[in-house]
């Protein structure tokens, strides 16, 4: 099997991830609920994970790390915490439904940055126009989950900082694969990410990272936190304000093990490896007649996510043919219809190939060989 669906969830993980989860199931009790040894052990595991995340993303205070179920949960916390129905929001034209649906439900006026795929200058021009139009907050995905295009984050941050406009960053496809420093992004208000993709943790985990511990968003959920129990008000301090209910301690233990692996390997090294894999694949696929490859002319503008299609054919047909040959990819709209409207692929969708730290050049070459055979038959 060749697994190229890392953008959905990482399948190959460090063995320490499963071991950490098993150990936590056997040794950890209710987090922040009691003073006995198993409960204290749960507290240690959770805090260790906060510290690892703070180190990985250059966060000053581990209490700025909020654990969530996934990136969608984190984005809903940020959107409902910092936006109201009257907040004018700028989004890119490649956003995921985990951003678009909460904004639609909230009723926020939207300004869509309708930039060309992989065109940095066009994106920045659209951002300037949105600022001139009076946008109050930007919510942008760092890497497109469909096409792998990387937003020029440093330039955008400088632009927003100059106008004192805050940024919520969706790092669903970049956390763990591209270096991100919360400390250096001056416009950043919050960053949202899953634990089960680039961070190599288990499903059911994610994080919301707040850039300022004093900037308290409205809570999405209210409930037990193990703190300030005599008050009916949600605690006014982090992380308790946004973490109601018993957390997924075994999942957090696995997430900690995944991030430890990343800290040991280095995000820069992983990023270079994934780009090498995807560029190897792009070079081979471009030689196949009748196959459309959505790739950046400048390789550094594309992460380890690649879309392809046979024009005028449903992407699910090619995705299923690859699955039958043991190549795991995803076909369809990838929960991002706006991205497909922007790239004019909404009628067919795309077949998405996405890599992780355990993929190899040999797998890329073998996938290209299989695709050449399949496309020839189709």
VENZIDA-V769809 format. One record per residue. PHI is phi in whole degrees, 0 to 359 (* if undefined). PSI is psi in whole degrees, -180 to 180 (none if undefined). OMEGA is omega in radians with two decimals (* if undefined). Layout:
phi=PHI psi=PSI omega=OMEGA
phi=PHI psi=PSI omega=OMEGA
This chain:
phi=* psi=138 omega=3.01
phi=247 psi=115 omega=-3.06
phi=263 psi=111 omega=-3.13
phi=234 psi=44 omega=3.10
phi=235 psi=38 omega=-3.10
phi=294 psi=-23 omega=3.13
phi=290 psi=-21 omega=3.06
phi=274 psi=-51 omega=3.04
phi=194 psi=145 omega=3.10
phi=283 psi=130 omega=3.14
phi=264 psi=-49 omega=3.07
phi=280 psi=122 omega=-3.12
phi=229 psi=158 omega=3.04
phi=303 psi=141 omega=-3.14
phi=301 psi=-25 omega=3.14
phi=296 psi=-23 omega=-3.13
phi=296 psi=-51 omega=-3.13
phi=295 psi=-39 omega=-3.13
phi=295 psi=-41 omega=3.12
phi=295 psi=-39 omega=3.12
phi=294 psi=-43 omega=3.13
phi=298 psi=-44 omega=3.13
phi=298 psi=-42 omega=-3.14
phi=295 psi=-37 omega=3.11
phi=299 psi=-31 omega=-3.07
phi=269 psi=-22 omega=-2.97
phi=239 psi=-13 omega=-3.03
phi=252 psi=131 omega=3.09
phi=254 psi=-151 omega=-3.06
phi=294 psi=121 omega=-3.13
phi=290 psi=129 omega=3.06
phi=59 psi=29 omega=-3.11
phi=243 psi=-21 omega=-3.06
phi=212 psi=171 omega=-3.13
phi=253 psi=7 omega=-3.14
phi=278 psi=169 omega=-2.98
phi=301 psi=-46 omega=-3.14
phi=297 psi=-35 omega=3.09
phi=290 psi=-40 omega=3.11
phi=295 psi=-36 omega=3.10
phi=296 psi=-39 omega=3.08
phi=299 psi=-42 omega=3.10
phi=299 psi=-40 omega=3.12
phi=296 psi=-44 omega=-3.13
phi=298 psi=-46 omega=-3.11
phi=295 psi=-43 omega=-3.11
phi=290 psi=-36 omega=3.07
phi=301 psi=-40 omega=3.13
phi=292 psi=-40 omega=3.07
phi=300 psi=-43 omega=-3.13
phi=296 psi=-41 omega=3.13
phi=296 psi=-42 omega=3.12
phi=295 psi=-41 omega=3.11
phi=299 psi=-40 omega=3.11
phi=291 psi=-43 omega=-3.07
phi=294 psi=-35 omega=-3.05
phi=248 psi=14 omega=3.08
phi=55 psi=59 omega=3.13
phi=253 psi=135 omega=-3.05
phi=291 psi=-40 omega=-3.01
phi=234 psi=123 omega=3.12
phi=303 psi=-23 omega=3.14
phi=290 psi=-9 omega=3.05
phi=281 psi=-6 omega=3.13
phi=269 psi=119 omega=3.13
phi=249 psi=126 omega=3.12
phi=275 psi=138 omega=-3.12
phi=228 psi=178 omega=3.11
phi=281 psi=-28 omega=-3.07
phi=184 psi=-176 omega=3.13
phi=292 psi=-36 omega=3.12
phi=300 psi=-43 omega=3.08
phi=299 psi=-45 omega=-3.13
phi=297 psi=-43 omega=3.14
phi=294 psi=-39 omega=3.08
phi=296 psi=-40 omega=3.06
phi=301 psi=-46 omega=-3.10
phi=291 psi=-45 omega=-3.08
phi=294 psi=-49 omega=3.14
phi=286 psi=-22 omega=3.13
phi=280 psi=-31 omega=-3.03
phi=243 psi=-10 omega=-3.11
phi=244 psi=152 omega=3.01
phi=237 psi=171 omega=3.13
phi=302 psi=-18 omega=-3.14
phi=262 psi=-2 omega=-3.12
phi=287 psi=125 omega=3.11
phi=274 psi=119 omega=-2.97
phi=244 psi=135 omega=3.00
phi=260 psi=133 omega=3.06
phi=228 psi=157 omega=3.05
phi=284 psi=169 omega=3.12
phi=272 psi=18 omega=3.14
phi=230 psi=28 omega=-3.06
phi=282 psi=154 omega=3.11
phi=276 psi=158 omega=3.10
phi=296 psi=-19 omega=3.10
phi=290 psi=-15 omega=2.98
phi=261 psi=-47 omega=-3.00
phi=291 psi=-39 omega=-3.10
phi=290 psi=-43 omega=3.06
phi=298 psi=-39 omega=3.11
phi=294 psi=-39 omega=3.09
phi=295 psi=-44 omega=-3.14
phi=295 psi=-35 omega=-3.14
phi=284 psi=-25 omega=3.13
phi=86 psi=22 omega=-3.11
phi=290 psi=136 omega=2.99
phi=295 psi=133 omega=-3.05
phi=247 psi=143 omega=2.94
phi=241 psi=111 omega=-3.08
phi=267 psi=125 omega=3.11
phi=281 psi=94 omega=-3.01
phi=273 psi=73 omega=-3.12
phi=263 psi=158 omega=3.11
phi=288 psi=149 omega=-3.12
phi=300 psi=130 omega=3.11
phi=68 psi=10 omega=-3.09
phi=260 psi=99 omega=-3.07
phi=295 psi=-46 omega=-3.10
phi=300 psi=-41 omega=3.13
phi=294 psi=-40 omega=3.10
phi=299 psi=-47 omega=-3.10
phi=293 psi=-35 omega=3.05
phi=298 psi=-43 omega=3.12
phi=296 psi=-38 omega=3.10
phi=296 psi=-41 omega=3.10
phi=297 psi=-41 omega=3.12
phi=297 psi=-39 omega=3.13
phi=295 psi=-41 omega=3.09
phi=298 psi=-45 omega=3.12
phi=298 psi=-29 omega=-3.12
phi=278 psi=-3 omega=3.05
phi=95 psi=23 omega=3.09
phi=298 psi=142 omega=-3.07
phi=258 psi=-23 omega=3.12
phi=205 psi=146 omega=3.06
phi=254 psi=134 omega=3.00
phi=236 psi=110 omega=-2.92
phi=227 psi=139 omega=3.00
phi=274 psi=133 omega=-3.08
phi=295 psi=-42 omega=3.14
phi=226 psi=130 omega=3.11
phi=295 psi=130 omega=3.13
phi=286 psi=-10 omega=3.13
phi=262 psi=-48 omega=-2.98
phi=248 psi=-10 omega=3.11
phi=76 psi=9 omega=3.14
phi=292 psi=136 omega=-3.08
phi=260 psi=126 omega=3.09
phi=289 psi=141 omega=3.06
phi=287 psi=79 omega=-2.93
phi=297 psi=-42 omega=-3.10
phi=296 psi=-44 omega=3.12
phi=294 psi=-41 omega=3.12
phi=296 psi=-42 omega=-3.14
phi=299 psi=-44 omega=3.13
phi=298 psi=-40 omega=3.13
phi=296 psi=-47 omega=-3.12
phi=292 psi=-37 omega=3.12
phi=298 psi=-38 omega=-3.14
phi=298 psi=-30 omega=-3.12
phi=255 psi=6 omega=3.13
phi=56 psi=44 omega=3.09
phi=253 psi=127 omega=-3.08
phi=282 psi=160 omega=-3.12
phi=233 psi=131 omega=2.89
phi=254 psi=124 omega=-3.05
phi=252 psi=126 omega=3.01
phi=270 psi=107 omega=-3.09
phi=256 psi=32 omega=-3.07
phi=301 psi=-35 omega=-3.10
phi=253 psi=4 omega=-3.11
phi=241 psi=-26 omega=-3.13
phi=298 psi=120 omega=-3.12
phi=93 psi=-11 omega=-3.12
phi=239 psi=-22 omega=3.09
phi=229 psi=132 omega=3.13
phi=301 psi=134 omega=3.11
phi=226 psi=128 omega=3.09
phi=244 psi=111 omega=3.09
phi=298 psi=-37 omega=-3.09
phi=297 psi=-33 omega=-3.06
phi=272 psi=-19 omega=-3.12
phi=272 psi=98 omega=-2.97
phi=287 psi=-25 omega=3.14
phi=272 psi=-10 omega=-3.00
phi=293 psi=132 omega=3.04
phi=255 psi=-37 omega=3.13
phi=202 psi=151 omega=3.06
phi=230 psi=136 omega=-3.02
phi=239 psi=140 omega=-3.08
phi=202 psi=154 omega=3.00
phi=273 psi=159 omega=3.03
phi=268 psi=-17 omega=-2.93
phi=263 psi=6 omega=3.12
phi=251 psi=-109 omega=-3.07
phi=296 psi=-21 omega=3.13
phi=279 psi=-7 omega=3.00
phi=65 psi=21 omega=3.07
phi=271 psi=-176 omega=-3.14
phi=279 psi=163 omega=3.01
phi=296 psi=153 omega=-3.11
phi=88 psi=14 omega=3.11
phi=230 psi=153 omega=3.09
phi=188 psi=177 omega=-3.14
phi=214 psi=143 omega=2.88
phi=248 psi=124 omega=3.12
phi=248 psi=124 omega=3.11
phi=264 psi=138 omega=-3.07
phi=282 psi=-22 omega=-3.09
phi=228 psi=117 omega=-3.11
phi=295 psi=-17 omega=3.13
phi=267 psi=-5 omega=-3.13
phi=266 psi=90 omega=-2.97
phi=266 psi=115 omega=3.09
phi=284 psi=162 omega=3.02
phi=294 psi=134 omega=-3.14
phi=290 psi=144 omega=3.07
phi=277 psi=-36 omega=3.12
phi=237 psi=147 omega=3.01
phi=239 psi=147 omega=3.13
phi=167 psi=-160 omega=-3.10
phi=288 psi=137 omega=3.11
phi=232 psi=-9 omega=-3.03
phi=80 psi=6 omega=-3.12
phi=223 psi=154 omega=3.11
phi=48 psi=43 omega=-3.01
phi=294 psi=-19 omega=-3.12
phi=281 psi=-10 omega=-3.09
phi=257 psi=142 omega=3.04
phi=278 psi=-8 omega=3.11
phi=274 psi=143 omega=3.03
phi=297 psi=139 omega=-3.13
phi=307 psi=144 omega=-3.11
phi=262 psi=35 omega=3.11
phi=215 psi=156 omega=-3.13
phi=268 psi=150 omega=0.03
phi=272 psi=-5 omega=-2.99
phi=301 psi=-32 omega=-3.09
phi=303 psi=-32 omega=-3.04
phi=245 psi=7 omega=-3.11
phi=236 psi=80 omega=3.11
phi=266 psi=143 omega=3.12
phi=88 psi=168 omega=-3.13
phi=289 psi=125 omega=-3.11
phi=283 psi=167 omega=3.13
phi=278 psi=78 omega=-3.04
phi=297 psi=-45 omega=3.07
phi=301 psi=-40 omega=3.09
phi=295 psi=-41 omega=3.11
phi=295 psi=-37 omega=3.08
phi=298 psi=-42 omega=3.09
phi=294 psi=-39 omega=3.10
phi=297 psi=-41 omega=3.09
phi=301 psi=-43 omega=3.13
phi=295 psi=-39 omega=3.09
phi=297 psi=-43 omega=-3.14
phi=289 psi=-32 omega=3.05
phi=299 psi=-40 omega=3.08
phi=299 psi=-44 omega=-3.14
phi=295 psi=-40 omega=3.12
phi=296 psi=-37 omega=3.13
phi=288 psi=-41 omega=-3.10
phi=282 psi=-35 omega=-3.08
phi=93 psi=126 omega=-3.11
phi=297 psi=-37 omega=3.13
phi=301 psi=-43 omega=-3.12
phi=294 psi=-41 omega=3.11
phi=294 psi=-41 omega=3.12
phi=299 psi=-45 omega=3.12
phi=298 psi=-40 omega=-3.14
phi=296 psi=-45 omega=-3.11
phi=293 psi=-39 omega=3.09
phi=294 psi=-37 omega=3.09
phi=297 psi=-43 omega=3.12
phi=298 psi=-48 omega=-3.05
phi=289 psi=-34 omega=3.11
phi=289 psi=-34 omega=3.03
phi=299 psi=-42 omega=3.12
phi=293 psi=-44 omega=-3.13
phi=300 psi=-46 omega=-3.11
phi=300 psi=-40 omega=-3.13
phi=287 psi=-39 omega=-3.08
phi=289 psi=-28 omega=-3.12
phi=294 psi=-15 omega=3.13
phi=273 psi=-5 omega=-3.07
phi=270 psi=119 omega=3.11
phi=297 psi=148 omega=3.06
phi=67 psi=15 omega=3.07
phi=245 psi=122 omega=3.12
phi=269 psi=125 omega=-3.08
phi=245 psi=121 omega=-3.12
phi=265 psi=92 omega=-3.05
phi=229 psi=147 omega=3.11
phi=286 psi=143 omega=3.05
phi=292 psi=-33 omega=3.08
phi=260 psi=109 omega=-3.04
phi=304 psi=-31 omega=-3.10
phi=290 psi=-9 omega=3.13
phi=268 psi=4 omega=-3.11
phi=233 psi=132 omega=3.08
phi=273 psi=-163 omega=-3.06
phi=276 psi=38 omega=3.13
phi=232 psi=133 omega=-3.07
phi=219 psi=135 omega=3.05
phi=249 psi=142 omega=3.06
phi=222 psi=166 omega=3.01
phi=195 psi=159 omega=2.89
phi=265 psi=118 omega=-3.08
phi=307 psi=139 omega=3.08
phi=68 psi=16 omega=3.07
phi=234 psi=138 omega=3.10
phi=303 psi=132 omega=-3.08
phi=294 psi=-26 omega=-3.13
phi=297 psi=-29 omega=-3.13
phi=295 psi=-47 omega=-3.14
phi=290 psi=-38 omega=3.13
phi=298 psi=-40 omega=3.14
phi=290 psi=-38 omega=3.09
phi=297 psi=-38 omega=3.08
phi=293 psi=-41 omega=3.11
phi=300 psi=-39 omega=3.11
phi=295 psi=-23 omega=3.11
phi=262 psi=8 omega=3.07
phi=88 psi=15 omega=3.10
phi=252 psi=116 omega=-3.04
phi=268 psi=110 omega=3.10
phi=227 psi=-176 omega=3.08
phi=232 psi=136 omega=3.07
phi=243 psi=150 omega=3.09
phi=128 psi=-150 omega=-3.11
phi=261 psi=-7 omega=3.01
phi=57 psi=34 omega=3.12
phi=58 psi=27 omega=-3.12
phi=221 psi=65 omega=-3.10
phi=299 psi=-31 omega=3.12
phi=298 psi=-39 omega=3.12
phi=297 psi=-40 omega=-3.13
phi=288 psi=-34 omega=3.04
phi=298 psi=-39 omega=-3.11
phi=291 psi=-33 omega=-3.12
phi=261 psi=3 omega=3.12
phi=61 psi=41 omega=3.10
phi=240 psi=17 omega=-3.03
phi=292 psi=-24 omega=-3.12
phi=279 psi=-26 omega=-3.11
phi=249 psi=-23 omega=-2.93
phi=68 psi=-171 omega=3.10
phi=223 psi=160 omega=2.96
phi=267 psi=124 omega=-3.08
phi=255 psi=128 omega=3.02
phi=249 psi=127 omega=-3.11
phi=222 psi=137 omega=-2.98
phi=248 psi=166 omega=3.09
phi=222 psi=-176 omega=-3.06
phi=295 psi=-17 omega=-3.11
phi=264 psi=-5 omega=3.08
phi=284 psi=160 omega=-3.07
phi=229 psi=162 omega=3.05
phi=300 psi=-40 omega=-3.13
phi=301 psi=-40 omega=3.09
phi=296 psi=-38 omega=3.12
phi=296 psi=-44 omega=-3.13
phi=294 psi=-40 omega=3.12
phi=294 psi=-40 omega=3.10
phi=299 psi=-42 omega=3.11
phi=297 psi=-39 omega=3.11
phi=297 psi=-43 omega=3.13
phi=295 psi=-42 omega=3.13
phi=295 psi=-40 omega=3.10
phi=301 psi=-41 omega=3.11
phi=293 psi=-45 omega=-3.09
phi=292 psi=-45 omega=-3.11
phi=295 psi=-37 omega=3.09
phi=300 psi=-39 omega=3.14
phi=287 psi=-33 omega=-3.08
phi=280 psi=none omega=*
